[in-house]
Amino acid sequence: MPQADGFIQLIIPLTLLVTQPRWFTQVHNFAKRRWIDIHVVNVPEGPRHAEVWTSTIIIRDVRTDALVQCAGSMHSATGATKRSAQDAASYLALVALGVTQ
């Protein structure tokens, strides 16, 4: 590794510095603020060494008139990890809520 003045210089790929947004965190925060009532279902499929996760976010109830069209909607997505499936399903829910595009 290259050294400069006794310090080790680390070269970090840009892909490690740029992270994807946690869409599930935003949906969870909406639920904690009591704007929406959600139910999350995560199901793994396939062998343990090659699982595919399916995550479904059900918006059971909304507490504001602006979001009433989303009550009872279901948003599903799959991913290689539980986190990626949850985030993809959450993104779809946020699009339906009109929070993101």
C-alpha positions in Angstrom: 0.0 0.0 0.0 1.3 3.5 -0.7 2.5 5.4 2.3 2.8 9.1 2.9 4.6 10.6 5.9 4.0 7.5 8.0 0.3 7.1 7.2 -1.2 4.3 5.2 -3.1 5.6 2.3 -6.3 3.7 1.6 -8.0 3.8 -1.7 -11.7 3.3 -1.3 -13.8 2.5 -4.3 -16.5 5.1 -5.0 -19.2 2.4 -4.9 -18.5 1.9 -1.2 -19.0 5.6 -0.5 -22.3 5.9 -2.3 -25.0 4.0 -0.6 -28.6 3.4 -1.7 -31.3 5.2 0.3 -33.1 3.1 2.9 -36.6 3.4 1.5 -37.9 1.0 4.3 -36.7 3.5 6.9 -38.9 6.2 5.4 -42.0 4.0 5.3 -41.3 2.9 8.9 -41.0 6.5 10.0 -44.3 7.3 8.4 -45.8 4.5 10.4 -44.2 5.7 13.6 -45.6 9.2 13.0 -49.0 7.5 12.8 -49.6 8.8 9.3 -50.1 5.2 7.9 -50.6 1.8 9.4 -48.5 -0.9 7.7 -48.0 -4.6 7.8 -44.7 -6.1 6.4 -44.4 -9.7 5.3 -40.9 -11.1 4.3 -40.7 -14.6 2.8 -37.5 -16.4 1.7 -37.7 -18.8 -1.1 -35.2 -21.3 -2.5 -32.2 -23.0 -0.9 -30.3 -21.2 1.9 -27.2 -20.6 -0.2 -29.3 -18.9 -3.0 -32.3 -17.4 -1.2 -34.6 -15.0 -3.0 -36.6 -12.8 -0.6 -40.1 -11.5 -1.4 -41.2 -8.6 0.7 -44.8 -7.2 0.8 -45.8 -4.0 2.4 -49.5 -3.7 3.1 -50.8 -0.2 3.8 -53.7 -1.1 6.0 -54.9 2.4 6.9 -54.1 6.0 6.4 -54.7 8.8 8.9 -54.8 11.7 6.5 -57.2 12.5 3.8 -54.4 13.2 1.3 -53.4 9.6 1.4 -56.8 7.9 1.5 -56.4 6.4 -2.0 -53.6 4.2 -0.7 -55.6 2.5 2.1 -55.6 -1.3 1.5 -52.9 -1.3 -1.1 -50.2 -4.0 -1.3 -46.7 -3.5 -2.7 -44.4 -6.5 -3.4 -40.9 -6.8 -4.6 -38.1 -9.5 -4.6 -34.4 -9.3 -4.0 -31.3 -11.3 -3.2 -31.4 -10.1 0.4 -34.1 -9.3 2.8 -33.0 -5.7 3.0 -33.0 -5.2 -0.8 -36.5 -6.8 -1.1 -37.8 -4.5 1.7 -36.3 -1.4 0.2 -37.8 -2.2 -3.3 -41.2 -2.8 -1.9 -41.0 0.3 0.3 -40.0 2.3 -2.8 -43.2 1.1 -4.5 -45.2 2.1 -1.5 -43.7 5.6 -1.4 -44.4 6.1 -5.1 -48.1 5.1 -4.4 -48.2 7.5 -1.5 -46.8 10.3 -3.8 -43.8 10.9 -1.6 -41.2 10.0 -4.3 -41.1 9.5 -8.0 
